[in-house]
C-alpha cells in the first residue's frame, strides 16, 4: 500500500496507457517483477517523512509495437 505522502506527490496518474497505445502504437506487452529488497529508513525525498521499511521492486516492461520491441526498466517502491 502506498503511503499518504506518496499518494499526495503522485496524485494525478500519468496517461501512460494512452501514450503507449496511440503514440507508440503498442500492440502487446509483458512485464516481469523481480526480487524485492527491503529498504530500511527510506524517504521519498530529503524533506519527506522517514518510513521504517519500504520495498524496492525491479520491474521490466517489454512492449511490442509497430516500431519494434522496446524495454523500460523501473524500480518500484512500496
N, C-alpha and C positions, 0 to 999 in steps of 0.2 A: 504494500500500500504506500502511496506517495505521501510525504509529509505535507502539512499545511503550507510550509514555506515554499516547497517545490510547486505546489498547485498554484500559489499566488504568482510565482515568477513565470510560469508557463500556462497561464490561464486560457490563452487563445490558441487552439490547436492549429498547427501548420496544415496547409492544404496539400500535403504530400501526395495523397492519392490522385488528386486532380493533375498535379504536375507529372506524375508517373504515367498515368493513362493517356492524357491528352498531348502533352508536350514531348514526352519521350516515346510515346506510342508503345508502352509496355503491354505485352500480350500475356506473359506468365511470370511468376516469381516464386522463389523459395527462400527460406531463411533457416539459419542454424543458430541455436542458442548454445553457447559454450559453457564451460565450467564456471560457476560463480566463485568469487573470492570475497571473504568477509573483510570489511574495512572498518577499523575502529576509529572513533572520534572524527568522523567525516563532517565536513562543512560544504555547503553549496557554494559559498564564496567566502572571502576573508572576513566579511562583516556578518555572515549568517550564523544562525544558531548551530551548536555542535550536536551531532547525533551520536549516541553511544556506539551504535553499529549500523552499518549500511552494507549493501552487497553490490559488488561490481560484476557486471554480467556482459561478456562479449557477445555481440550479435552480428552475424554476417547475412546480408541480404543479396541475393543474386537475381537480377532482372533480365528477362529475355524480351528484347524489343526489335522493332524494325531496323534499328541501327546496330544490332548485335547484342551481346551479353555484357552487362556491367555489374560491378560489385560495390556495395557500400559496407564498410566495416564501422561499427559503432560500439561504444561502451555505454551500457545502460546502468543506471544506479537505482537501486530500490531500497 
